[in-house]
Amino acid sequence: MKDVVHLNLMNKFFKQILDEIDVGVHVVNHEGKTMIYNRKMAEIEGMNFEDVLDKSLLDVFSFHKNEDSTLLEVLQKGTRIKNSKQTYFNNQGQEITTINNTIPITDNGVRIGAMEIARDVTKLEKLIRENMNKKGDTRYTFNSIIGSSEQIQEVIEASKRATRTNSSILITGETGTGKEIFAQSIHNGSSRSSKPFISQNCAALPDSLIEGLLFGTKKGAFTGAIERPGLFEQAEGGTLLLDELNSLNPPLQAKLLRVLQEKTIRRIGDTKDQKVDVRVIATINEDPIDAISAGRLRKDLYYRLSVVSLFIPPLNKRRKDIRDLVQDFIEKYNQLFGMRVTGINDEVLRAFDQYDWPGNVRELEHIIEGAMNLIDHEDTISYIHLPIHFRNKQQLKSNNASPVLPDEMPIQKGRQVIPLDQYMEEAEIYYLKTVLKQNNFNITQAAKSLGMSRQNLQYRVKKHKISKD
């Protein structure tokens, strides 16, 4: 009797705890039927307890084609799923989006069920979609540009001034520096913001297709040709972004120059010109002078486009912005992944400061996204979470670096030259002490910096009796 009373009391505690926590909890048995379903989960999914309890998941919820329930997937495979976004529908057809941690439940090695802990991101997902559709493809404004360095602030100020006019703009910058973000920001800050923003990568299509895409086609102009407006007509009253302009062949660049000068376009196969009111922003990923010298950019087109000329500095020229960019990307992926990462540790920051960033801001974002996919329960990104290709590059750089020894290390004592073995041992002790001090005597971090195992470093520290003093 005492055991029954105790069990009933524990069940009441258990139920109240489940109903008070601010995450959804859903547990199914080995048949996929719901056994536990807390109040928050009912709130997230807009369901009543009786609609779900003791019912099969697939009888209550529906999923997109080619997508399965994460609960059923874990139940079948027995492997946990962490921070997985899932969109599905309740029994009334309402769309729900959650970030789930799903875990198999076992008893003596036998799988008896699965548990899902869910966070609701339905409103956030809807808001993101609405913002992306608000102005077509333009979601960036000057507030989206992260960085307090003098280099980037100077470009932002010049870009803001360019919003007051309709002059053509040429944006120069390496791949991944954020040229399109600046183009969208200029469009959204101008009087054309309510009109279309059309973007076209000139390197993405062959010349035979891009001409028709830009200027449109007249029906019957060639076999299969239909009456179709080009990008200039589609962008009427707004902005046309031509990305990687130096990929266009010279004849097409000549036609583009004519459009900029005459403010008219002629469809392929047509005999009539029609006026267009479009602001052209072009981007180029190399020095324009080099592109002109190599014949990849017409000089007259360059002068016509560069009425306003902007240069986006590469990330390795604005290192002051790295910390702010990292925090912004962490916040972005915290929302998308339902995580609570707070930042990066000092070792990661040092690695970022020393890296050359050939892929610029885009590469930094991809590295942060990759790290957050590898992170487990920690709230800080450590060196071990960074993608392997980045760590390999840093390791190669460390291995190629020559150790610097102090000038005062003598090569002889008195008139006797120090034996090589003794000199090498003293040099090793000095080098190990230096690296350990740089890493605050953290053996794990120092071992990574030295490119050796933790055990190997510990052995050498004990062998040479190296201490903090």
Protein Blocks (a to p, Z undefined) as FASTA:
>chain_A
ZZmmmmmmmmmmmmmmmmmpccdcddddfkopafbdcfklmmmnopafklmgopafklmb
ccdehiacfklmmmmnopacehiacddddfkopacddddddddddeehiafbdcdddddf
klmmmmmmmmmmmnojafbdfklpgcjbfklmmmmmmmmmmmmpmcdcdddddehilpmm
mmmmmmmmmmklmpccddddfklpcfklmmmmmnopaehkaghiacdddfklmmgoiacd
dehkllpcfklmmmmmmmmmnopacdehiabdcddddddddddfbdfklmmmnopacfkl
mmmmmmpacddddfklmmmlmmmmmmmmmmmmmmmnopabfbdcfklmmmmmmpgolnlm
mlmmmmmmmmmmmpckbcbdcfklpcfklmmmmmmmmmmpccdddfklcfbehjbccdfk
lmmmmmmmmmmmmmmmmnoopaklmmmmnopafklmmmmmmmnopafZZ
